[in-house]
Amino acid sequence: MYLIAPNAKKAETFGVTLAKPFRPFSDELWVWIIMYIAFSALVTAITDTANEDDFENPAFLARYLKSFFLNMTGYVKGGPENSPKSVPARVATWGFGFFCMIVLTSYTANLASILVAQRTANTIDSIEAAIDARINLCILGALMNEFSTLYPAAKFVACGDEHEMLARAHIGDCGAFVNSKGHWMRIASGEIAIADCELEKEGGDGPKIPGKPLCKMTPDGKADVTRDCSSWKKGGALLRSIPLSLPLNVRYKDAFSFRMRKLQELGKYKEFKEAAEQKVIAAPACVEEGSGAEQAGAGFTSMAGTLVISIFCQLLALALCAIETRTGKPIQKLFGFKMTEDDEGGGTSGCDLDGVAIGDAIRDANGDGDGGRNGHAWSSQSNQVVPFIPEKGGGDVRAQLQAMALEMNRLAEQVKVPT
């Protein structure tokens, strides 16, 4: 037996309303998403150093912050915002785009159900709560003595059958009622709503409670099977019973009792009972709101596969970048493809695992593998190796090299080479 109580609506607080956009995902998953965006931004900053269109400032920190900004913008817009030049950067961008597609699709689906749903709660969730609220409880007359003994302070209204209890609850004779699970399933499936319309139609027996019609029709003239969906909600179980035999024949009593006990011991009694009920009771017409599955956001496991694939793409980009850095050649040249001016800064490696841009203006001209950091740089004007002397007052040598590279590139573009 279950307590069936009014399905009261609970107003949402302003804080709950503000939190709704973040509820499609769990807190843990949000942390993983931010961590992946930060990691993918780092990979892009490392693998796309020759991209002057997206990264105007060659300093590593500036590149990383710009990359993080582009990835955050791409995440909320649904796709990458940068235009990668190198092959490793393009692989990283593909992984980030796949991540955005899957995550945002899941977010949209979860958010839609949450924004539509209304948070509901039963204000009367027990007989004690009904006693405190001073409301009458409808109950079968056969159970009156037992419940009156258990709850002497409660106000019970005896009814002839479970259909009458629902009818009296509708007209206000009682604020809640005690019902069996089977009859509640008939209520939820709309069977009782149909029965009320059958009773009240022309030539019928009349309303269950004389003079109190309860039939509700849809615009197409059929009984509204969702009539009770917004009015009542099933609470916790009050009484449970397990039959030990079935009244078929005295000769089968012991065998049935043994089998019932065996099912109970194996934990399969409920499974078989529900399967039998589904054969004779229609599917529920009511969808319970505020269920745990609806309110809970998607966890990490729901996006684990997406994150693994996306992280693999970033790691592959780093591996390709390491190959470019070690060989000093872009992936296209390693595989024999022709380079264009838009590819990786005109033909040099677009990667820099050390955080220093390697472009046309600064090269490892003396062959010592330092990329010009040990006092030598390539002059685009004189087309020869020249010593590099830091400015007075010290400063970051790498930053000065990068600044000089940009200036030399600018000067080289102004010089017209005779053909």
N, C-alpha and C positions, 0 to 999 in steps of 0.2 A: 504494500500500500504506500502511496506517495501523497505528499501535501501539494495540492495545486493552488497556487497563489496568484494574485494580480501581477501582470507583467508591467511593472512601473518603470517609467523612463527616468533616467538620472541625468541631470544637466551637466555638461562638461565644463571644467574650469578653463580659464584662459591659458594656463600653462599646458594643459592637456591638448588644447587646440593648436598651440604653437609647436608642440612636440610631434604632431601627426606627420609632418613631412619626413621625419627621421625614423618613424616607426616601421616602415617596410623592411628595414634591416636591423639586426641586433647591434648592440654597442660593439661587440667583438668584431663583427663584420665591418662596421664603419672604420674601426682602427686599421684593419687589414687593407681596406680600400685606400685610405690616406697613405699608408706605408707603401703600397704599390705605386701610387701616383708619384710619391717622392723618389722611389727607386727608379722608376722609368724616366723621370726628369734627369736623374744623375747619369743614366746610360746615354740619354740623348745629348747631354752636355759634353760627354766624353767622346762620343762617336761622330759628332757633327761639327767639329771645330772649324771646318772650312766654310761653313754656312754663314756668310756675312749678311745675308738677307734677313735671317731671323735673329741673329746674334750680332748686334752692332758693336758691342763692347767685348773684346777678346779675353778679358780677365775671366778666370775660371769661375769665381764666385758669381760674377755678373751673368755668365752664361747659364749657370745652374739656376739662379733665381728666375731668369727669363724663361728657361725651360720648364720650371715648376709652374710658373704663371700660365704658360701656353698649355700645359697638360691639364691644369685645373679648369681652364676655360674650355678645353676640348672635352673634358669629362661632363661638364654641365650642358654643353651644346650637343654632345653625342658623337664626337669624332675628333681626330687629331687636328690641331691648328697650325702646326709647323709644316715647312716644306723641306724635307730632308734632302741632303745632297749626296751623302755617301751611302754605300750599300748597307753597312752595319746600322746606320741611322734609319734607313728605310725598313729594315727588318724590325728594329725596335718600334718604329711607328706602326707597323702592321700589328705587332703584338698589343700595343696600346689601343689601337682601333678595335681589335677583337674584344678586348676587355670592356671597352665602352659599350659595344653593341650588346653583349650578353648582360652586363650588370644593369644598364639602363632599361633594358626590356623587362628584366625581373623587377626592378624598382617600380616601373610604371604599373605593372600588373598588380603588385602588392599594394601600392598606394591607392589605386582605384577602389579596391575593396574596403580599405580602411576609411577613406574619406566618405564613402557612402554609408558605411555601417554606423549605427547608433549604439552608444554604450547603454546597456540595459542592466538592471539589477532587480532582484526580488526584495522588496521591503519586508515581506513576510516569508521567512525561510524556515520557520519551525513553528510547532504548535505553541511553544513558549512565547515566540514573538507575536503570535496571534492573540494570546492571552494578554500580553502587555498592551497590544493595540486595541483590546476590547472589541474584537470582531467575532461574529458568529461563524462557526464551522459546520458545514453540511457533512453528514456522515451517514452511512447505511444504518438502518435501524438495527440490523443484526449485530453490529459492532458497537452499539451505544454503550452497553454495560462495561465492556472491556476498556474503551477509551475514557469513559467517565471515571473509572477507577484509576486509570493511569494519570489522567489530567483532571482532577476534581474542580479546578478553578476555571476550566474552559467552558464556553457556551456552545453547546452542540445543538444542531437542528437535524432531527431524524428524517431520513428520506427513504422512499420505498425502493428505489434503484439508482444506479449511477447516472442515468440520463436525467433523472429528476434533480440530482444534485447540481449538475451543470446548469439546468434551467433556472433553479432557484438562485444560483450564483449570478446569473445574468440579470435577474430582476431585482437583485439586491437583498434577498433574504439572508444571504451569508457572504462573507468577504473572501472565503477560501473554502476548499473542500478536500476531503480525503478520498483518493481514487486509486484503483488498481492500475498497474502498468498497461495491461491489455486495453482497458477502457480509455486510458490517456492516448494510446496509439490510435484508437478510433477517433478521438477528438482531433488529434494532430493531422490525421489523414482527411478530415472533413466529412467523415461518415455520419457523425451526429448532426452536423449542419444540414446535410442532405435529408436525414431522417426528420428533422424539424419541418423542413419544407414539404415533405411527403405527408406529414400529419396535418399540416395547415392548408394543403391544397383543397380545392373544391371536391367534396365527397369524402374527405379524410376525417379522422377522429377528432381533429381540432388540436390546439396547442397542448404541449405537455402540461403546462400550468394553465388551467382554464382562464381565458380572458387575457393571456399574456403571450401574444405571438412573438416568435423569435426568428422566423425565417428571414434570411437576407439573400436577395437575388442579385445576380450580375446583370450588366446592361443587355446581355444576350438572352436573358430570361432563364438562366440556370442557377442552381443553388450555389452560393459563394462558399467554396470549401475552405477559404482562408478566414472565415468569420472569427474564429477563436484564436487565430495566430497572435494578434497583438494584444489580446485580453488576458491570456493565462500562460503560466509557465510552470513546468514540473520542477518540484524541489527535491529534497533528499528523501530516501526511503524511511518509512516509519515502522512497518512490519514486514517481515520476510517469512516465508513458509516454503517447505519442500515436501511435496506429497511422497509418501512411501509406497503407495499402491494405487492402482486404477480400478474402478468398480466395473470391470468387465465380466469376470466370472471368478467364483471363489477358488476354482482349481488353479487359476493363474496368479493368485494374489502373492504367493511367496516368490514366484519367479520375477514378477514385476518389481516387487519391493527390493529384491537383490540387485536387479539391473539398475534401478534408480539410485541405490546407494553406491553402486560401482561407478556410475557416471559422475556422481558428486565427488567421490574420492579422486577420480582422474581429472577433475576440473573441467569436464566437458558438458555438464548439465546445462549451463547457461547457453552454450553454443547450440545445442540441440533444441532447447526451448525457443530461442530466438528464431532459428530456422523454421520451426513449426509455426510460429506466429506470423512470419512473413508470408506464408502460404495462404493465410486466411484474412490478413489485414492489409489494406491498401497502403501504398507508399505515403510517407508524411507529406502533407501539403504545406506545412509550416517549416520555415527555415529559422532555426534559433539564432538570434543575433548575439553578438558579444561573446562568441565561443572562444575558447583558448587558442584554437588554431588560427582564428581570424585576427586576434589581437596581437599575437606574438609575431615579431619580425623574423625574416629569414636569417638563419645563422650562418656561421662560417662554412659548414659542410655543404650547404646549398650552392656555394660559389667556389668550393675548393678546386674543382676541375678547371673552371675558368681561370683562376689565379695561377694554377700550375702551368697551363698552356701559355698564359701571358708572360709569366716569369721566365719560362723556357725561351721565349722569343727574345727577351732582354738579355739573357745569358748568352744566347747565340750571337746577338749583336756585339756583345763584349768580346766573344771569341774571335769573330771576324775582325774586330777592331785591333785585337792583339796581333793577328796575322798581318794586318796592314802596317802596324807600328814596327813589327820585327823586320818585315821585308822592305819597308819604305815605299811600297807601291799600293795603289788602291786595288780592290778586289777585281774591278773591271780589267785592269792591265794584267793581273795575275792569270786571268782566264782568257786573255787575248782579245778582249773587246776594245773597240775604238772609243776614245774618250772625247767628250765634248766640253765646251767652255763652262757649261753649267754643272758638270760632274766634279765634285770634290775639289773645288778651287782650281780647276784647270789641269788636273792630272796628278797632283801630289796626294799623299794620304790625307784623308779627312779626319783621321783619328789622332788622339793625343792622350795616352794613358797617364802621362806625367803632368797634364794640365797646361801645357804650353802649345800654342798653335804652331803648326808647321806649314808654311805657305810658300808662295813664289818668292816673297821678299827675303825670307830667312831660311837658309838651308845649311845642311852640314857640309859646307864647302871643303873643309880641310880633311874630311873623312875620318874624324875621330869619334863619330857617333854621338856627339853632344848637341847636334842641332844648332850649333852656333852659340851655345851657352857659355863656352869657355873662352870668350874673347874674340871670336871670329863670326862674321856675318857676311851674307851675300848682298852686294850692292846692285840694285836694279839699274842704276844710272851708269856706273863704270863697268858693269858686267864682270866683276872680279871680286875676289875675297878681300875684305878690308877688316882691320882690327876694330873691335867694338869696345868703346870706353864708356863706362857708366857716367852719368852726370855727377857733377860735384854734389857733395852732401849725401852720397850713398843712395838709398832707395831700393826698391824691389827691382832687381835686374830683369826678372822675367817680365814684369809689367813694362819696363822700358823697352825690352825687345819687341814685345807685342805692339807697343805704340809706334816704334820705328817701322815695324812691318806694315802697319796700316798706312803710314805716311809714304813709305816707298811704293806701296801698291797704288796710292793716289797719284804719285808723280809718274809712275810707269804708264798709267792710263792716259796721261796727258802727252806723253811722248809718242809721236807718230813714227812708226818704223817703216822706212822706205822699202818698197817691194820691187 
